[in-house]
Amino acid sequence: MHHEPSLFARLARRISLVLGIGAALLVSAAWYYAETAADKAYDRLLVGAALQMAESLSVENGALSARLPTSAFELLGLAERDRIFYRVIDTNGKTVTGYDDLQSPVSPDGARDGLSISEGTYKGEAVRIVRATRVLADPSVTGHAYVIVAQTNEARSALTRELTLRATILVLIMSLLAFVGAMLAIRYALQPVERLGAAVRRRDPHDLTPVSVDVPRELDPFVSSINHFMGRLNERVDLLQRFIADAAHQIRTPLTALSAQIDLLGHDKLDKAGRQHFERVQQRTGELARLTNQLLSHAMVIHRADSIQLEPISLVDVARRAYRAAIPITVDPDIVISFEAPDDRPFVLGDAVSLREAIVNVIDNALRHGTDQRLEVRVRSDAIDAYVEVEDDGPGIPPEGWEKATQRFATSKSHEGSSGLGFAIAQEVVNAHGGTLGFKARDEKSFTVVLTLPLYKGSAT
Amino acid sequence: MPMKTMRILLVEDTHDVGEAIAKRFEAIGHAVDWETNGRDAAEIIDFTEYALIILDVMLPGMDGFEILKRLRKSGNSVPVLVLTARSEIEDRVGALDLGADDYLVKPFDFRELEARARVLIRRRTGGEATNLIKCGDIAIDRGARSVHVGKREVQLKRRELTLLEVMAARPGRVFSKDELLDQIFGFDEAANANAIELYVGRLRKKLEGAQARIVTVRGLGYQLVAGDAP
């Protein structure tokens, strides 16, 4: 069967995806803000230095002189590992001091306010370039003089990295917390599903009553369809059982009439061969009758297992009644049949009618297929369980056949025909009572069927 | 115990079944009144005395349970054997609660029906013996017709039980075979001393494990000894 991924995995996968995308977006934003902040901070230094330099320009002897202030370099020195390039240009466009080839990518006309900041490259390195303008109105020197200062980007990149890293760590921690929290929440939210599953799994296969587990509203449709299905199944099973019961009942009347006719026929008037056939017919009719009764009995115990409330009953009383009912008066007089009960009366929680039926069937089986000279029915109990044992001195069932014996219509080798439903009925009943049906072969001359039932510990009435 | 002619009422609406039952009981010398309608049967019971009523449950007119209920209400204690074809086993239990003395589920074995009817008739004519006879660890409850060896209840046939009753009534006394023969079979049943040996043999086997036992006194007969003396 192809398995859909579990709900947990599906939810976990989607939540991880959302958290991942969210974290990536947050980290990108953090990086963007960090870069902006670093640029702002270092640009201020750069601009300050450039302005100081521009301010220090003066005209001496009709020429522009640049006596650059140390404070400007100190300011720039705050970015320790960065290199500084500068150039002072006079009103004629000639370099007064600094690097001749340092240019600002922004044309001087575009920045009339006198200050421009831009990115650029110088000597193969990415730099930040600031140009400050000084307007000179000296009689000898008139026009715009410029100071261009460039600084490499190391410090600001370092700051950007550091800020981004810290933000990333925070984002990761938050994402992790969110993930763990979400997983716990999913697990918690899915618990009702597991509970429902377990409740359905734990169910007795015969229990077709509606599921009554408290589930969240979202699971209601699921539960009600389970219950709806169970209801339909239950109806089918009921119908089937009623059909079996009706059919068996319908068979009973003609069957009784048939055995009546056989009885009327009488075997005195027949010759030897005819008598043999007659006995065969009689025997087969008996088998048919027994099977019909077992079919009914089986349908009945299954029906009762679902519908009857168990109550404390005395196992000895039930077993004694079963013993009396199961042993026909016409039984072979040479068979020693006995019933043994303990002095204390063990109680079990059960349905007396079904239990009686189970015991009757086991005794009946023993009488028909087991007993040679001896049949013993015993009730006993220990601290935990109560037992009904039916022991006979017949050939028994070999251990390899024990499992098969409780199946419906399992045939035994030693006999023609099948042992029918006897053990199947008994097993059905004891299982419904939380007990087991077992076999015990003590020696060659003893075979025991044991019905084990849990002892009722409450106060017996 | 010779079988006297008894009057039996059979209420059964299935013709074949009724005919077979009637023939069987007539063959062993009883008089059988056979009714097929429940209401008619209920009327007949009111003014006729029977030794046994064999009653089907599903009947036209009035069902078997209703008849049984009316019968017991009026204080009639005639033994009733209920025949049921109803699928519910509760019916069988219900029948006993309503005062039936025994029941058989259809389809049944006709020999079993005859044997059970015999027990019911005998129980009635034999009186209500409720006394308990004890001999060593053997206890005989004549009312319940059950025998206990220690804690073990042993199933005995009618004649085995009679034999044991006779001997247990006077433990230690030696009973001759002829004496036992008379007690157990009555006078008009043909049986010989071998039959007594057969029954004693079976009884010994069934009482195995008891301290009390049947001792053969050579040339004289049998006695029941209670204790563990050799």
HADDOCK unambig.tbl for C-alpha pairs under 7 A between the chains (distance, minus, plus):
assign (segid A and resid 245 and name CA) (segid B and resid 87 and name CA) 6.39 0.50 0.50
assign (segid A and resid 249 and name CA) (segid B and resid 85 and name CA) 6.67 0.50 0.50
assign (segid A and resid 249 and name CA) (segid B and resid 86 and name CA) 6.70 0.50 0.50
assign (segid A and resid 249 and name CA) (segid B and resid 87 and name CA) 5.89 0.50 0.50
assign (segid A and resid 252 and name CA) (segid B and resid 85 and name CA) 6.49 0.50 0.50
assign (segid A and resid 252 and name CA) (segid B and resid 106 and name CA) 6.22 0.50 0.50
assign (segid A and resid 252 and name CA) (segid B and resid 107 and name CA) 5.89 0.50 0.50
assign (segid A and resid 253 and name CA) (segid B and resid 85 and name CA) 6.91 0.50 0.50
assign (segid A and resid 255 and name CA) (segid B and resid 107 and name CA) 6.19 0.50 0.50
assign (segid A and resid 256 and name CA) (segid B and resid 17 and name CA) 6.51 0.50 0.50
assign (segid A and resid 256 and name CA) (segid B and resid 106 and name CA) 6.06 0.50 0.50
assign (segid A and resid 256 and name CA) (segid B and resid 107 and name CA) 4.50 0.50 0.50
assign (segid A and resid 256 and name CA) (segid B and resid 108 and name CA) 6.87 0.50 0.50
assign (segid A and resid 257 and name CA) (segid B and resid 16 and name CA) 5.14 0.50 0.50
assign (segid A and resid 257 and name CA) (segid B and resid 17 and name CA) 5.05 0.50 0.50
assign (segid A and resid 260 and name CA) (segid B and resid 16 and name CA) 5.97 0.50 0.50
assign (segid A and resid 260 and name CA) (segid B and resid 17 and name CA) 5.12 0.50 0.50
assign (segid A and resid 260 and name CA) (segid B and resid 20 and name CA) 5.11 0.50 0.50
assign (segid A and resid 261 and name CA) (segid B and resid 16 and name CA) 6.46 0.50 0.50
assign (segid A and resid 261 and name CA) (segid B and resid 20 and name CA) 6.82 0.50 0.50
assign (segid A and resid 263 and name CA) (segid B and resid 20 and name CA) 6.53 0.50 0.50
assign (segid A and resid 264 and name CA) (segid B and resid 20 and name CA) 5.54 0.50 0.50
assign (segid A and resid 289 and name CA) (segid B and resid 107 and name CA) 5.69 0.50 0.50
assign (segid A and resid 296 and name CA) (segid B and resid 87 and name CA) 6.48 0.50 0.50
assign (segid A and resid 328 and name CA) (segid B and resid 112 and name CA) 6.72 0.50 0.50
assign (segid A and resid 329 and name CA) (segid B and resid 112 and name CA) 6.39 0.50 0.50
assign (segid A and resid 329 and name CA) (segid B and resid 115 and name CA) 6.22 0.50 0.50
assign (segid A and resid 329 and name CA) (segid B and resid 116 and name CA) 6.78 0.50 0.50
assign (segid A and resid 330 and name CA) (segid B and resid 112 and name CA) 5.84 0.50 0.50
assign (segid A and resid 330 and name CA) (segid B and resid 115 and name CA) 6.66 0.50 0.50
assign (segid A and resid 333 and name CA) (segid B and resid 157 and name CA) 6.55 0.50 0.50
assign (segid A and resid 334 and name CA) (segid B and resid 202 and name CA) 6.29 0.50 0.50
assign (segid A and resid 336 and name CA) (segid B and resid 206 and name CA) 5.20 0.50 0.50
assign (segid A and resid 337 and name CA) (segid B and resid 154 and name CA) 5.85 0.50 0.50
assign (segid A and resid 337 and name CA) (segid B and resid 155 and name CA) 5.22 0.50 0.50
assign (segid A and resid 338 and name CA) (segid B and resid 152 and name CA) 6.34 0.50 0.50
assign (segid A and resid 338 and name CA) (segid B and resid 153 and name CA) 5.25 0.50 0.50
assign (segid A and resid 338 and name CA) (segid B and resid 154 and name CA) 4.05 0.50 0.50
assign (segid A and resid 338 and name CA) (segid B and resid 155 and name CA) 5.59 0.50 0.50
assign (segid A and resid 339 and name CA) (segid B and resid 152 and name CA) 5.45 0.50 0.50
assign (segid A and resid 339 and name CA) (segid B and resid 153 and name CA) 4.62 0.50 0.50
assign (segid A and resid 339 and name CA) (segid B and resid 154 and name CA) 6.13 0.50 0.50
assign (segid A and resid 340 and name CA) (segid B and resid 151 and name CA) 5.87 0.50 0.50
assign (segid A and resid 340 and name CA) (segid B and resid 152 and name CA) 4.18 0.50 0.50
assign (segid A and resid 340 and name CA) (segid B and resid 153 and name CA) 5.77 0.50 0.50
assign (segid A and resid 341 and name CA) (segid B and resid 151 and name CA) 6.51 0.50 0.50
assign (segid A and resid 341 and name CA) (segid B and resid 152 and name CA) 6.88 0.50 0.50
